[in-house]
Amino acid sequence: MNKPEPKPEHQRPQRARRIVWENVITVASAAILISAEVFGAAFAGSWAIANLLALGVFGARILDGLFVLCGIVVMVQFIRAAGRVEPFTAAD
């Protein structure tokens, strides 16, 4: 009794998927609101720390970059987590 061999992943038929626009718009709206808060806090925090430690303009810009990178990490994590809660695609 010969069993048929399973097809490799690249040969399996793909199920049709559609974009769930309601979820995409919800997550995008939340991301815009949260990013304004995250990046506003990043710039305010870098300004405050630079002035507190007397780092000058150059030190403030370095802290700006560091805090903005942290903000980008936070936003990527938020969007990935939101995509699990509100799926962007659904099977037909």
Backbone as JSON Lines, residues from 0, in Angstrom:
{"i":0,"aa":"M","n":[0.83,-1.17,0.0],"ca":[0.0,0.0,0.0],"c":[0.89,1.24,0.0]}
{"i":1,"aa":"N","n":[0.97,1.86,-1.12],"ca":[1.77,3.07,-1.23],"c":[0.92,4.28,-0.89]}
{"i":2,"aa":"K","n":[1.42,5.05,0.08],"ca":[0.74,6.3,0.42],"c":[1.26,7.4,-0.48]}
{"i":3,"aa":"P","n":[0.38,8.3,-0.91],"ca":[0.9,9.42,-1.69],"c":[1.75,10.32,-0.78]}
{"i":4,"aa":"E","n":[2.84,10.79,-1.33],"ca":[3.72,11.66,-0.55],"c":[3.06,13.02,-0.39]}
{"i":5,"aa":"P","n":[3.23,13.63,0.8],"ca":[2.65,14.97,0.98],"c":[3.36,15.98,0.09]}
{"i":6,"aa":"K","n":[2.58,16.95,-0.39],"ca":[3.15,17.98,-1.26],"c":[3.99,18.94,-0.42]}
{"i":7,"aa":"P","n":[5.07,19.41,-0.98],"ca":[5.85,20.43,-0.28],"c":[5.02,21.7,-0.08]}
{"i":8,"aa":"E","n":[5.43,22.52,0.89],"ca":[4.68,23.74,1.23],"c":[4.43,24.63,0.02]}
{"i":9,"aa":"H","n":[5.41,24.77,-0.85],"ca":[5.27,25.69,-1.98],"c":[4.32,25.16,-3.06]}
{"i":10,"aa":"Q","n":[3.91,23.9,-2.98],"ca":[3.0,23.34,-3.97],"c":[1.58,23.17,-3.46]}
{"i":11,"aa":"R","n":[1.37,23.41,-2.17],"ca":[0.01,23.27,-1.63],"c":[-0.85,24.42,-2.1]}
{"i":12,"aa":"P","n":[-2.11,24.15,-2.41],"ca":[-2.98,25.25,-2.84],"c":[-3.22,26.21,-1.68]}
{"i":13,"aa":"Q","n":[-3.15,27.47,-1.98],"ca":[-3.36,28.51,-0.97],"c":[-4.84,28.83,-0.87]}
{"i":14,"aa":"R","n":[-5.31,28.93,0.39],"ca":[-6.69,29.35,0.58],"c":[-6.77,30.86,0.35]}
{"i":15,"aa":"A","n":[-7.85,31.27,-0.25],"ca":[-8.03,32.69,-0.52],"c":[-8.22,33.43,0.81]}
{"i":16,"aa":"R","n":[-7.58,34.57,0.93],"ca":[-7.71,35.39,2.14],"c":[-8.14,36.78,1.71]}
{"i":17,"aa":"R","n":[-8.87,37.42,2.59],"ca":[-9.31,38.79,2.3],"c":[-8.88,39.7,3.44]}
{"i":18,"aa":"I","n":[-8.72,40.96,3.13],"ca":[-8.33,41.94,4.14],"c":[-9.57,42.37,4.92]}
{"i":19,"aa":"V","n":[-9.46,42.38,6.23],"ca":[-10.56,42.84,7.09],"c":[-10.29,44.32,7.38]}
{"i":20,"aa":"W","n":[-10.88,45.17,6.55],"ca":[-10.58,46.6,6.61],"c":[-10.98,47.23,7.93]}
{"i":21,"aa":"E","n":[-12.03,46.75,8.54],"ca":[-12.45,47.31,9.83],"c":[-11.34,47.15,10.87]}
{"i":22,"aa":"N","n":[-10.72,45.98,10.91],"ca":[-9.63,45.75,11.86],"c":[-8.4,46.57,11.5]}
{"i":23,"aa":"V","n":[-8.09,46.67,10.2],"ca":[-6.93,47.45,9.77],"c":[-7.09,48.91,10.17]}
{"i":24,"aa":"I","n":[-8.27,49.47,9.94],"ca":[-8.52,50.88,10.27],"c":[-8.49,51.09,11.78]}
{"i":25,"aa":"T","n":[-9.03,50.16,12.55],"ca":[-9.01,50.27,14.01],"c":[-7.58,50.29,14.53]}
{"i":26,"aa":"V","n":[-6.77,49.37,14.07],"ca":[-5.37,49.29,14.54],"c":[-4.59,50.5,14.06]}
{"i":27,"aa":"A","n":[-4.8,50.94,12.83],"ca":[-4.09,52.12,12.32],"c":[-4.46,53.37,13.12]}
{"i":28,"aa":"S","n":[-5.73,53.52,13.45],"ca":[-6.16,54.67,14.24],"c":[-5.53,54.65,15.64]}
{"i":29,"aa":"A","n":[-5.55,53.5,16.27],"ca":[-4.93,53.38,17.59],"c":[-3.43,53.61,17.52]}
{"i":30,"aa":"A","n":[-2.79,53.13,16.46],"ca":[-1.34,53.31,16.31],"c":[-0.99,54.77,16.14]}
{"i":31,"aa":"I","n":[-1.8,55.52,15.41],"ca":[-1.55,56.96,15.24],"c":[-1.65,57.67,16.59]}
{"i":32,"aa":"L","n":[-2.68,57.37,17.35],"ca":[-2.86,58.0,18.65],"c":[-1.73,57.63,19.6]}
{"i":33,"aa":"I","n":[-1.41,56.37,19.68],"ca":[-0.38,55.91,20.61],"c":[1.0,56.41,20.19]}
{"i":34,"aa":"S","n":[1.27,56.44,18.88],"ca":[2.58,56.92,18.44],"c":[2.78,58.39,18.76]}
{"i":35,"aa":"A","n":[1.72,59.19,18.68],"ca":[1.84,60.6,19.05],"c":[2.24,60.72,20.52]}
{"i":36,"aa":"E","n":[1.65,59.9,21.36],"ca":[1.99,59.94,22.78],"c":[3.4,59.41,23.03]}
{"i":37,"aa":"V","n":[3.76,58.31,22.39],"ca":[5.08,57.69,22.6],"c":[6.2,58.62,22.14]}
{"i":38,"aa":"F","n":[6.07,59.19,20.95],"ca":[7.14,60.04,20.44],"c":[7.14,61.4,21.12]}
{"i":39,"aa":"G","n":[5.99,61.89,21.53],"ca":[5.96,63.12,22.34],"c":[6.67,62.93,23.66]}
{"i":40,"aa":"A","n":[6.42,61.79,24.29],"ca":[7.11,61.48,25.56],"c":[8.6,61.29,25.33]}
{"i":41,"aa":"A","n":[8.98,60.71,24.2],"ca":[10.41,60.51,23.89],"c":[11.13,61.84,23.77]}
{"i":42,"aa":"F","n":[10.55,62.77,23.02],"ca":[11.2,64.08,22.86],"c":[11.19,64.88,24.16]}
{"i":43,"aa":"A","n":[10.08,64.84,24.89],"ca":[10.02,65.57,26.16],"c":[11.01,64.97,27.16]}
{"i":44,"aa":"G","n":[11.09,63.66,27.2],"ca":[12.02,63.01,28.13],"c":[13.47,63.3,27.8]}
{"i":45,"aa":"S","n":[13.8,63.26,26.5],"ca":[15.19,63.55,26.12],"c":[15.55,65.0,26.43]}
{"i":46,"aa":"W","n":[14.63,65.92,26.2],"ca":[14.86,67.33,26.52],"c":[15.08,67.5,28.02]}
{"i":47,"aa":"A","n":[14.21,66.88,28.82],"ca":[14.3,67.03,30.27],"c":[15.6,66.43,30.82]}
{"i":48,"aa":"I","n":[15.96,65.25,30.36],"ca":[17.17,64.6,30.85],"c":[18.41,65.36,30.4]}
{"i":49,"aa":"A","n":[18.41,65.84,29.15],"ca":[19.56,66.6,28.65],"c":[19.75,67.89,29.46]}
{"i":50,"aa":"N","n":[18.66,68.56,29.8],"ca":[18.77,69.78,30.62],"c":[19.16,69.45,32.05]}
{"i":51,"aa":"L","n":[18.64,68.39,32.61],"ca":[18.95,68.01,33.98],"c":[20.43,67.67,34.13]}
{"i":52,"aa":"L","n":[20.99,66.99,33.13],"ca":[22.38,66.57,33.19],"c":[23.33,67.53,32.47]}
{"i":53,"aa":"A","n":[22.8,68.66,31.98],"ca":[23.57,69.68,31.27],"c":[24.37,69.08,30.12]}
{"i":54,"aa":"L","n":[23.69,68.32,29.26],"ca":[24.35,67.65,28.14],"c":[24.5,68.54,26.91]}
{"i":55,"aa":"G","n":[23.8,69.63,26.87],"ca":[23.87,70.53,25.72],"c":[23.02,70.03,24.57]}
{"i":56,"aa":"V","n":[23.13,70.77,23.45],"ca":[22.3,70.47,22.28],"c":[22.68,69.12,21.68]}
{"i":57,"aa":"F","n":[23.97,68.84,21.57],"ca":[24.43,67.58,20.98],"c":[23.97,66.38,21.82]}
{"i":58,"aa":"G","n":[24.07,66.49,23.13],"ca":[23.62,65.42,24.01],"c":[22.11,65.21,23.91]}
{"i":59,"aa":"A","n":[21.38,66.32,23.76],"ca":[19.93,66.22,23.62],"c":[19.56,65.49,22.34]}
{"i":60,"aa":"R","n":[20.3,65.76,21.25],"ca":[20.01,65.08,19.98],"c":[20.32,63.59,20.06]}
{"i":61,"aa":"I","n":[21.39,63.25,20.77],"ca":[21.71,61.83,20.95],"c":[20.6,61.14,21.74]}
{"i":62,"aa":"L","n":[20.14,61.78,22.8],"ca":[19.04,61.21,23.57],"c":[17.76,61.15,22.74]}
{"i":63,"aa":"D","n":[17.53,62.17,21.89],"ca":[16.37,62.13,20.98],"c":[16.41,60.86,20.14]}
{"i":64,"aa":"G","n":[17.55,60.61,19.52],"ca":[17.68,59.43,18.67],"c":[17.48,58.14,19.44]}
{"i":65,"aa":"L","n":[18.07,58.06,20.63],"ca":[17.94,56.86,21.45],"c":[16.49,56.62,21.87]}
{"i":66,"aa":"F","n":[15.83,57.68,22.32],"ca":[14.44,57.54,22.76],"c":[13.5,57.28,21.59]}
{"i":67,"aa":"V","n":[13.79,57.85,20.42],"ca":[12.95,57.58,19.25],"c":[13.1,56.12,18.82]}
{"i":68,"aa":"L","n":[14.31,55.59,18.88],"ca":[14.49,54.16,18.58],"c":[13.68,53.29,19.55]}
{"i":69,"aa":"C","n":[13.68,53.67,20.82],"ca":[12.86,52.94,21.8],"c":[11.37,53.06,21.44]}
{"i":70,"aa":"G","n":[10.96,54.24,20.99],"ca":[9.58,54.44,20.58],"c":[9.19,53.59,19.39]}
{"i":71,"aa":"I","n":[10.12,53.45,18.44],"ca":[9.86,52.6,17.27],"c":[9.68,51.15,17.7]}
{"i":72,"aa":"V","n":[10.52,50.7,18.63],"ca":[10.39,49.33,19.14],"c":[9.02,49.14,19.79]}
{"i":73,"aa":"V","n":[8.6,50.1,20.59],"ca":[7.29,50.03,21.25],"c":[6.17,49.96,20.22]}
{"i":74,"aa":"M","n":[6.25,50.77,19.17],"ca":[5.19,50.8,18.17],"c":[5.15,49.5,17.35]}
{"i":75,"aa":"V","n":[6.3,48.95,17.03],"ca":[6.32,47.68,16.3],"c":[5.69,46.58,17.15]}
{"i":76,"aa":"Q","n":[6.03,46.55,18.43],"ca":[5.44,45.56,19.33],"c":[3.94,45.75,19.43]}
{"i":77,"aa":"F","n":[3.5,47.0,19.51],"ca":[2.06,47.28,19.6],"c":[1.32,46.77,18.36]}
{"i":78,"aa":"I","n":[1.85,47.08,17.18],"ca":[1.16,46.69,15.95],"c":[1.16,45.17,15.79]}
{"i":79,"aa":"R","n":[2.25,44.51,16.15],"ca":[2.28,43.04,16.08],"c":[1.27,42.43,17.04]}
{"i":80,"aa":"A","n":[1.19,42.95,18.26],"ca":[0.23,42.43,19.23],"c":[-1.2,42.73,18.79]}
{"i":81,"aa":"A","n":[-1.42,43.92,18.25],"ca":[-2.77,44.28,17.79],"c":[-3.19,43.41,16.62]}
{"i":82,"aa":"G","n":[-2.25,43.02,15.77],"ca":[-2.57,42.14,14.65],"c":[-2.99,40.76,15.09]}
{"i":83,"aa":"R","n":[-2.53,40.33,16.26],"ca":[-2.98,39.03,16.79],"c":[-4.38,39.14,17.38]}
{"i":84,"aa":"V","n":[-4.69,40.28,17.99],"ca":[-6.01,40.45,18.6],"c":[-7.06,40.78,17.54]}
{"i":85,"aa":"E","n":[-6.7,41.66,16.61],"ca":[-7.59,42.06,15.53],"c":[-6.94,41.62,14.21]}
{"i":86,"aa":"P","n":[-7.17,40.39,13.75],"ca":[-6.48,39.9,12.56],"c":[-6.75,40.78,11.33]}
{"i":87,"aa":"F","n":[-5.68,41.03,10.56],"ca":[-5.8,41.89,9.38],"c":[-6.36,41.15,8.17]}
{"i":88,"aa":"T","n":[-6.26,39.81,8.2],"ca":[-6.8,39.02,7.09],"c":[-7.66,37.89,7.66]}
{"i":89,"aa":"A","n":[-8.56,37.4,6.81],"ca":[-9.43,36.28,7.2],"c":[-9.61,35.37,5.99]}
{"i":90,"aa":"A","n":[-9.81,34.1,6.25],"ca":[-10.06,33.15,5.18],"c":[-11.46,33.36,4.62]}
{"i":91,"aa":"D","n":[-11.57,33.17,3.32],"ca":[-12.9,33.32,2.7],"c":[-13.8,32.16,2.99]}
